[in-house]
Amino acid sequence: MASNIYLVRQRISRLGQRMSSFQINLNPLKEPLGFIKVLEWIASIFAFATCGGFKGKTEILVSCPPKVLENHTVAAAFGYPFRLNQASFHPHSIVNVCDVDWKSHVLIGDYSSSAQFYVTFAVFVFLYCIAALLLYVGYTNLYRDSRKLPMIDFVVTLVATFLWLVSTSAWAKALTDIKIATGHNILQELLPCKQPDVICHFYSVTSMGSLNVSVIFGFLNMILWGGNAWFVYKETSLHSPSSTSASHTQGGVPPPAGI
């Protein structure tokens, strides 16, 4: 029991010594493992920024002759996290156009689960990339000498690749439904527009180009993480198991390890 405690203390002491020896080494950034990690970090920023920062509105023109001959604009504002069933309509000029309480009418659909999953995962990836780059650049020797850190990095890379595929696919499907729910189809769902004395025309909807870009960056992230899995795998013991012990057995010099 005492010997086990001594070994644990010795390992903690060695780890503390390695962690205290922080030295900036930019060479890993010149190699695929570090360079692709930088690209992943940048792509994750674009992924959650283009989706989480979106705000838009959809507008319709309403008239009810002979009471109201002019067309009045009624708009519903929406944005991240895209709970459309909470986005109510608001007239621009008259409070109750055609004697309709437009504030009691909302868009249809709740796509917050897909949007929040996508953005939250992108933020976690952003934070992980910072931690990984800090390890690559500041603790290069610790990463090289450890068997567990490259293996953890490899497992995280595989999981992240799969989650990028899942989250981006779900968000792409949700975006398609959002475009339908805020487009011309809203005229078929609004009860006031079904009244015989109320005439509704679809006017406009905010461009969703930034949301399309977020989907593109989602799949780009999946490609980056999937491609980087090979370079992370090369650092693990799975690619070159027990190379040091094998070289000593054969009387050779162990090859230098590199990121």
VEXVO-418286 format. One record per residue: residue number from 1; x negated, y, z negated of N, C-alpha, C in turn; residue in three letters. Coordinates in steps of 0.1 Angstrom, whole numbers, plus 2048, in hexadecimal, padded with zeros to 3 digits. Each point is the difference from the previous one (the first is absolute). Layout:
! residues N
pos;n_x;n_y;n_z;ca_x;ca_y;ca_z;c_x;c_y;c_z;code
NUM;X;Y;Z;X;Y;Z;X;Y;Z;ALA
...
This chain:
! residues 259
pos;n_x;n_y;n_z;ca_x;ca_y;ca_z;c_x;c_y;c_z;code
1;7F8;7F4;800;808;80C;800;7F7;80D;800;MET
2;7F6;7FF;7F7;7F7;80C;800;7F8;802;80D;ALA
3;7FD;7F4;806;7F8;801;80D;809;806;80B;SER
4;80D;7FD;800;809;806;80A;802;80F;7FE;ASN
5;801;804;7F3;801;80E;7FD;7F4;807;805;ILE
6;7F4;7FA;7FE;7F3;806;804;800;802;80F;TYR
7;805;7F5;807;7FF;801;80F;80A;80B;805;LEU
8;80C;801;7FA;809;80B;804;7FA;80E;7FE;VAL
9;7FA;801;7F4;7F9;80D;7FD;7F5;803;80A;ARG
10;7F9;7F6;804;7F5;802;809;805;804;80E;GLN
11;80B;7FA;804;806;803;80D;805;80E;800;ARG
12;807;804;7F5;805;80E;7FF;7F5;80A;800;ILE
13;7F5;7FC;7F9;7F4;809;800;7FA;802;80E;SER
14;7FF;7F5;807;7FB;801;80E;809;808;809;ARG
15;80D;7FE;7FE;80A;807;808;7FF;80F;7FD;LEU
16;7FF;803;7F3;7FE;80E;7FC;7F4;807;806;GLY
17;7F5;7F8;801;7F4;806;805;802;802;80F;GLN
18;807;7F7;807;802;802;80F;809;80C;802;ARG
19;80A;801;7F8;80A;80B;802;7FA;80E;7FD;MET
20;7F6;800;7F7;7FA;80C;7FC;7F6;805;80B;SER
21;7FB;7F7;808;7F7;803;80B;807;804;80D;SER
22;807;80B;7FF;807;806;80B;7F6;807;809;PHE
23;7FF;7FB;80D;7F7;806;809;807;801;80E;GLN
24;800;80C;806;807;802;80C;7F8;7FA;80C;ILE
25;806;7F7;807;7F9;7FA;80C;80A;800;80B;ASN
26;7FD;808;80A;809;802;80B;7FF;7F6;80B;LEU
27;7F6;7F7;7FF;7FE;7F6;80A;80C;7F7;803;ASN
28;807;7FC;7F6;80C;7F8;802;80A;806;809;PRO
29;801;80E;800;809;807;809;7FC;7FF;80F;LEU
30;7F4;7FD;802;7FB;7FE;80E;803;7F2;806;LYS
31;804;7F7;7F7;803;7F3;804;80F;7FE;801;GLU
32;805;7F5;807;80E;7FF;803;809;7FF;7F3;PRO
33;7FB;7FA;7F6;807;7FE;7F4;804;80D;7FA;LEU
34;7F6;809;7FE;803;80D;7FA;806;80A;80A;GLY
35;7FC;800;80D;806;809;80A;80F;7FD;802;PHE
36;804;7F4;801;80E;7FC;801;808;804;7F4;ILE
37;7FA;7FF;7F4;807;804;7F4;803;80F;800;LYS
38;7F7;808;806;803;80E;801;80C;802;809;VAL
39;800;7F9;80B;80B;801;80A;80D;7FC;7F9;LEU
40;800;7F6;7F8;80C;7FB;7F9;804;80B;7F6;GLU
41;7F7;806;7F9;804;80B;7F7;806;80C;807;TRP
42;7FB;804;80C;806;80B;807;80E;7FC;806;ILE
43;801;7F3;805;80C;7FC;806;80B;7FF;7F6;ALA
44;7FD;7FC;7F3;80A;7FF;7F6;805;80E;7FC;SER
45;7F8;80A;801;805;80E;7FD;80A;804;80B;ILE
46;7FD;7FE;80C;80A;803;80B;80D;7F8;7FE;PHE
47;7FE;7F3;7FC;80C;7F8;7FF;80A;805;7F6;ALA
48;7FC;803;7F3;809;805;7F6;804;80F;802;PHE
49;7F7;808;806;803;80E;802;80A;802;80B;ALA
50;7FF;7F9;80B;80A;802;80B;80E;7FB;7FC;THR
51;801;7F7;7F7;80D;7FA;7FC;805;808;7F4;CYS
52;7F8;801;7F6;805;806;7F3;803;80F;801;GLY
53;7FA;807;80A;802;80E;801;80A;805;809;GLY
54;808;7F6;805;80A;804;80B;80D;806;7FA;PHE
55;805;80B;806;80C;806;7FD;807;804;80D;LYS
56;80D;7FD;801;807;803;80D;80F;802;7FD;GLY
57;807;802;80B;80E;802;7FF;807;7FD;80D;LYS
58;80D;7FC;7FF;808;7FD;80C;80C;80A;800;THR
59;803;805;80C;80A;80B;801;80B;7FB;80A;GLU
60;80C;804;7FD;80C;7FE;809;807;80E;801;ILE
61;807;801;80B;808;80C;803;80F;7FC;7FE;LEU
62;807;808;7F8;80E;7FD;7FD;809;80C;803;VAL
63;80B;7FD;806;80B;80A;803;80D;7F9;7FF;SER
64;80B;808;7FD;80D;7FB;7FF;80A;80A;806;CYS
65;801;801;80D;80A;809;806;80E;7FC;7FD;PRO
66;809;80A;7FE;7FE;80E;802;7FB;807;7F4;PRO
67;7FE;7F9;7F4;7FC;807;7F4;7F2;806;801;LYS
68;7F7;7F7;805;7F2;804;801;7FC;7FD;80E;VAL
69;7FE;80B;808;7FC;7FE;80E;7F1;7FF;802;LEU
70;7F9;807;7F8;7F1;7FF;801;7FB;7F3;7FA;GLU
71;7F4;7FC;805;7F9;7F5;7FA;7F8;804;7F4;ASN
72;802;7F9;7F5;7F8;803;7F4;7F7;7F4;7FD;HIS
73;7F4;803;7FC;7F6;7F6;7FE;801;7FA;7F2;THR
74;800;7F3;7FF;800;7F9;7F3;7F4;7F7;800;VAL
75;7F8;801;7F6;7F3;7F8;800;7FF;7F8;7F3;ALA
76;7F8;7F5;801;7FD;7F8;7F5;7F1;7FE;7FF;ALA
77;7FA;804;7F5;7F1;7FF;7FF;7FC;7F3;7FA;ALA
78;7F6;7FA;804;7FB;7F3;7FB;7F1;800;801;PHE
79;7FA;7F7;7F9;7F1;7FE;800;7FD;7F4;7F7;GLY
80;7F2;7FF;7FE;7FC;7F5;7F7;806;801;7F2;TYR
81;805;7F5;7FA;7FE;7F2;804;80C;7FB;809;PRO
82;807;809;806;80A;7FC;80A;80C;7F9;7FA;PHE
83;805;806;7F5;80D;7FC;7FB;80B;808;807;ARG
84;804;7FB;80C;809;808;808;80E;801;7FA;LEU
85;803;7F6;7F8;80E;800;7FA;801;80B;7F5;ASN
86;7F5;808;7FE;800;80B;7F6;7FE;80D;808;GLN
87;7FF;800;80D;7FF;80C;808;80D;805;805;ALA
88;805;80A;7F9;80E;805;804;7FF;80B;80A;SER
89;80B;803;807;800;80A;80A;803;80E;7FA;PHE
90;7FB;80A;806;802;80E;7FC;802;809;80C;HIS
91;80B;807;800;802;80A;80B;7F6;80B;7FF;PRO
92;7FD;807;80B;7F6;80B;7FF;808;80D;7FD;HIS
93;80C;801;805;807;80D;7FE;80C;7FF;7F7;SER
94;80B;7FA;805;80C;7FF;7F8;7FE;7F4;7F7;ILE
95;806;802;7F4;7FE;7F6;7F5;807;7F3;804;VAL
96;80D;801;804;808;7F5;804;804;801;80F;ASN
97;7F8;7FC;809;804;800;80E;80B;7F7;803;VAL
98;80B;805;806;80C;7F9;804;806;7FA;7F3;CYS
99;7FF;807;7F5;806;7FC;7F3;7FB;7F2;7FC;ASP
100;7F4;7FD;802;7FA;7F4;7FC;7F5;802;7F6;VAL
101;800;7F9;7F5;7F5;801;7F6;7F4;7F7;805;ASP
102;7F8;806;807;7F5;7F9;807;7F6;7FA;7F6;TRP
103;7FF;807;7F4;7F6;7FB;7F6;804;7F2;7FB;LYS
104;80C;7FC;801;804;7F3;7FB;7FD;7F5;80A;SER
105;7FB;804;80C;7FD;7F6;80B;7F0;7FF;801;HIS
106;7FC;7F3;801;7F1;7FE;800;7FD;7F7;80C;VAL
107;7F3;7FF;802;7FB;7F6;80A;801;7F2;7FB;LEU
108;7FE;7F7;808;801;7F2;7FD;7F3;7F9;7FF;ILE
109;7FD;7F8;7F6;7F4;7F8;7FF;7F7;804;7F5;GLY
110;7F9;7F7;7FA;7F5;802;7F6;7F4;7F8;804;ASP
111;7F6;807;804;7F4;7F9;805;7F4;803;7F7;TYR
112;803;803;7F4;7F5;804;7F6;7F7;7F5;7FD;SER
113;805;7F3;7FF;7F8;7F5;7FC;7F4;7FE;80A;SER
114;803;800;80D;7F6;7FE;80A;7F6;80C;800;SER
115;805;80C;800;7F8;80C;800;7F7;801;7F4;ALA
116;805;7FD;7F4;7F8;801;7F4;7F6;7F5;7FF;GLN
117;804;7F4;804;7F6;7F5;801;7F4;803;808;PHE
118;803;806;80C;7F5;803;809;7F7;80B;7FB;TYR
119;806;80B;7FB;7F8;80B;7FA;7F8;7FC;7F4;VAL
120;807;7F9;7F7;7F9;7FC;7F3;7F5;7F6;803;THR
121;801;7F7;809;7F5;7F7;804;7F5;808;806;PHE
122;803;80A;809;7F6;808;806;7F8;808;7F6;ALA
123;806;804;7F6;7F9;808;7F5;7F7;7F6;7F8;VAL
124;805;7F4;7FD;7F7;7F7;7F9;7F4;7FC;809;PHE
125;802;7FF;80D;7F5;7FD;809;7F6;80B;800;VAL
126;805;80C;800;7F8;80C;7FF;7F7;800;7F4;PHE
127;806;7FD;7F4;7F8;7FF;7F4;7F6;7F5;800;LEU
128;804;7F4;805;7F7;7F5;801;7F4;803;809;TYR
129;802;807;80B;7F5;803;809;7F6;809;7F9;CYS
130;805;80A;7F7;7F7;808;7F9;7F7;7F8;7F6;ILE
131;807;7F7;7F9;7F9;7F7;7F7;7F5;7F7;807;ALA
132;804;7FB;80C;7F7;7F7;807;7F4;808;806;ALA
133;803;80C;805;7F5;808;805;7F6;804;7F5;LEU
134;806;803;7F4;7F8;803;7F5;7F7;7F5;7FC;LEU
135;805;7F4;801;7F8;7F4;7FD;7F6;7FD;80B;LEU
136;803;802;80C;7F7;7FE;80B;7F4;80A;7FF;TYR
137;803;80C;7FE;7F6;80B;801;7F9;802;7F3;VAL
138;807;7FF;7F4;7F9;803;7F4;7FA;7F4;7F9;GLY
139;806;7F4;802;7FC;7F4;7F9;7FD;7F5;80B;TYR
140;7F8;803;809;7FC;7F7;80B;7FA;7F3;7FA;THR
141;7F7;801;7F7;7F9;7F4;7FB;80A;7F7;7F8;ASN
142;809;807;7F8;80A;7F8;7F9;809;7F8;809;LEU
143;804;806;80C;808;7F9;809;7F8;7F4;807;TYR
144;7F3;803;802;7F8;7F5;807;7FE;7F4;7F7;ARG
145;7FD;803;7F3;7FC;7F6;7F7;80C;7F8;7FB;ASP
146;80C;806;800;80C;7F9;7FB;806;7F7;80A;SER
147;805;7F5;7FB;807;7F6;808;810;803;800;ARG
148;804;806;7F5;80E;802;7FE;805;80C;807;LYS
149;7F9;80B;800;804;80C;806;803;7FF;80F;LEU
150;7F7;7FA;808;803;7FE;80E;80C;7F7;802;PRO
151;802;7F6;7F8;80B;7F7;801;80D;807;7FD;MET
152;800;809;7F6;80C;808;7FC;803;809;80C;ILE
153;7F6;806;805;802;80A;80C;806;7F8;80C;ASP
154;7FB;7F4;802;806;7F8;80B;80E;7FD;7FE;PHE
155;804;7FB;7F4;80E;7FD;7FD;809;80C;802;VAL
156;7FB;80B;7FA;808;80D;801;802;804;80F;VAL
157;7F6;7FE;808;800;803;80E;80B;7F8;807;THR
158;800;7F3;7FD;80A;7F7;807;80E;804;7FB;LEU
159;802;803;7F4;80D;803;7FB;805;80E;805;VAL
160;7F7;809;801;803;80D;806;804;7FF;80E;ALA
161;7F9;7F8;808;803;7FE;80E;80F;7FB;802;THR
162;803;7F6;7F7;80E;7FA;801;80A;80B;7FC;PHE
163;7FD;807;7F5;80A;80A;7FB;801;80C;80A;LEU
164;7F6;803;807;801;80B;80A;80A;7FB;80B;TRP
165;7FF;7F3;804;809;7FB;80A;80E;800;7FB;LEU
166;802;7FC;7F4;80E;7FF;7FA;806;80E;7FE;VAL
167;7F8;809;7FA;806;80D;7FD;802;809;80C;SER
168;7F7;7FF;80A;801;807;80C;80C;7FB;809;THR
169;802;7F3;800;80B;7FA;808;80D;804;7F9;SER
170;801;800;7F3;80C;804;7F9;803;80F;802;ALA
171;7F6;808;800;802;80E;802;803;804;80E;TRP
172;7FB;7F8;80A;803;803;80E;80F;7FC;802;ALA
173;805;7F5;7FA;80E;7FD;802;809;80B;7F9;LYS
174;7FC;804;7F4;807;80B;7F9;800;80D;808;ALA
175;7F5;803;807;800;80C;808;809;800;80C;LEU
176;801;7F4;806;80A;7FE;80B;80E;803;7FB;THR
177;803;7FA;7F4;80E;802;7FB;802;80F;7FC;ASP
178;7F6;807;7FB;801;80E;7FC;803;808;80D;ILE
179;7F9;7FD;80B;803;808;80C;80E;7FE;805;LYS
180;805;7F4;7FE;80E;7FD;804;80A;807;7F7;ILE
181;7FD;800;7F3;809;806;7F6;801;80F;800;ALA
182;7F5;806;806;800;80F;800;802;805;80E;THR
183;803;7F7;80A;801;804;80E;80F;802;803;GLY
184;803;7FD;80D;80E;802;805;80A;7F7;7F9;HIS
185;7FC;7F6;7FA;809;7F7;7F9;807;805;7F4;ASN
186;7FB;80B;7FB;806;806;7F4;80E;805;803;ILE
187;803;804;80D;80D;804;803;80B;7F5;7FF;LEU
188;7FB;7F4;801;809;7F4;7FF;803;7FD;7F2;GLN
189;7F7;804;7F7;801;7FD;7F1;807;80A;7F8;GLU
190;7FF;80D;804;806;80B;7F9;80F;800;801;LEU
191;807;7FF;7F4;80F;800;800;806;80D;806;LEU
192;7FA;80C;7FD;807;80C;805;7FF;800;80F;PRO
193;7F6;7FA;806;7FF;801;80F;80A;7F6;807;CYS
194;806;7F8;7F8;80B;7F7;805;80E;806;800;LYS
195;801;80B;7FA;80D;807;7FF;803;806;80E;GLN
196;80C;800;804;804;804;80E;7FE;80F;802;PRO
197;800;808;7F5;7FF;80F;802;7F2;805;7FE;ASP
198;7F6;7F7;7FD;7F2;804;7FE;7F8;7FA;80B;VAL
199;7F8;809;807;7F7;7FC;80B;7F2;801;7FB;ILE
200;7F9;7F5;801;7F1;800;7FC;7F7;7FD;80C;CYS
201;7F5;806;800;7F6;7FE;80A;7F3;7FE;7F9;HIS
202;7F8;7F6;804;7F3;7FF;7FA;7F7;80B;806;PHE
203;7F8;807;7F7;7F8;80B;804;7F1;7FD;801;TYR
204;7FA;7FC;7F4;7F2;7FD;801;7FC;7F8;7F3;SER
205;7F4;7FB;801;7FA;7F9;7F4;7F1;803;801;VAL
206;7FA;801;7F4;7F2;803;7FF;7F7;7F5;807;THR
207;7F6;804;807;7F7;7F6;807;7FA;7F7;7F5;SER
208;7FF;7F3;803;7FA;7F7;7F6;7F3;7FB;806;MET
209;7F9;809;806;7F3;7FC;806;7F6;7FC;7F5;GLY
210;800;807;7F5;7F7;7FD;7F5;803;7F2;7FA;SER
211;80C;7FC;800;804;7F3;7FB;7FB;7F5;809;LEU
212;801;803;80D;7FB;7F7;80A;7F1;7FE;7FE;ASN
213;7F9;80B;7FD;7F2;7FF;7FD;7FD;7F8;7F4;VAL
214;808;801;7F6;7FE;7F8;7F4;801;7F1;803;SER
215;809;7FC;809;800;7F2;804;7F4;7FC;807;VAL
216;7FB;808;809;7F4;7FD;807;7F4;7FF;7F7;ILE
217;7FF;808;7F6;7F5;7FF;7F6;802;7F4;7F7;PHE
218;80C;7FC;7FE;802;7F3;7F8;7FA;7F4;808;GLY
219;803;7FF;80C;7FA;7F5;808;7F1;801;802;PHE
220;7FC;80D;801;7F1;802;802;7F9;7FC;7F3;LEU
221;806;803;7F4;7FA;7FB;7F4;800;7F1;7FF;ASN
222;80A;7F9;805;800;7F2;800;7F5;7FB;809;MET
223;7FD;806;80B;7F5;7FB;809;7F3;803;7F9;ILE
224;7FE;80B;7FA;7F4;804;7F9;7FD;7F6;7F5;LEU
225;80A;7FD;7F8;7FD;7F7;7F5;7FE;7F2;804;TRP
226;807;7FC;80B;7FE;7F2;805;7F3;7FF;806;GLY
227;7FB;80A;807;7F3;7FF;806;7F5;801;7F6;GLY
228;802;808;7F5;7F6;801;7F6;7FF;7F3;7F7;ASN
229;80A;7F8;801;800;7F3;7F8;7F3;7F8;803;ALA
230;7FD;800;80D;7F4;7F8;804;7F3;805;7FA;TRP
231;7FE;80D;7FF;7F4;806;7FB;800;7FE;7F0;PHE
232;80B;800;7FA;801;7FE;7F2;7FD;7F1;7FD;VAL
233;806;7F8;808;7FD;7F1;7FF;7F2;7FD;801;TYR
234;7F8;807;808;7F2;7FD;802;7F8;803;7F3;LYS
235;806;808;7F7;7F9;803;7F3;803;7F6;7F5;GLU
236;80A;7F7;802;804;7F7;7F6;7F7;7F3;801;THR
237;801;7F8;7F5;7F9;7F4;7FF;806;7F5;80A;SER
238;80C;803;805;806;7F7;809;7F9;800;80E;LEU
239;7FA;80B;803;7F9;801;80D;7F2;7FA;7FF;HIS
240;7F9;802;7F5;7F3;7FB;7FE;7FF;7FB;7F2;SER
241;806;7F4;7FD;800;7FB;7F2;7F2;7FB;7FB;PRO
242;7FD;805;7F4;7F4;7FB;7F9;7F3;801;809;SER
243;7FF;80C;807;7F5;801;809;7F3;801;7F8;SER
244;801;806;7F4;7F4;802;7F8;7FB;7F3;7FB;THR
245;809;7F7;7FB;7FB;7F3;7FB;7FB;7F7;80B;SER
246;807;801;80C;7FB;7F8;80B;7F2;804;804;ALA
247;7FD;80D;800;7F3;804;805;7F5;7FC;7F6;SER
248;804;800;7F3;7F6;7FC;7F6;7FD;7F1;801;HIS
249;80B;7F8;804;7FE;7F2;801;7F7;7FC;80C;THR
250;801;808;80B;7F8;7FE;80B;7F2;807;800;GLN
251;7FE;807;7F5;7F3;806;7FE;7FF;80D;808;GLY
252;80B;806;805;800;80C;807;802;80C;7F8;GLY
253;801;80B;806;803;80D;7F9;80E;803;804;VAL
254;808;804;7F6;80E;803;802;802;80C;809;PRO
255;808;800;80A;802;80C;808;806;80B;7F8;PRO
256;7FD;80C;804;806;80C;7F9;80F;801;803;PRO
257;807;803;7F5;80F;802;802;802;80F;804;ALA
258;80A;802;808;804;80D;803;80F;802;802;GLY
259;804;80C;7FF;80E;803;801;804;800;80F;ILE
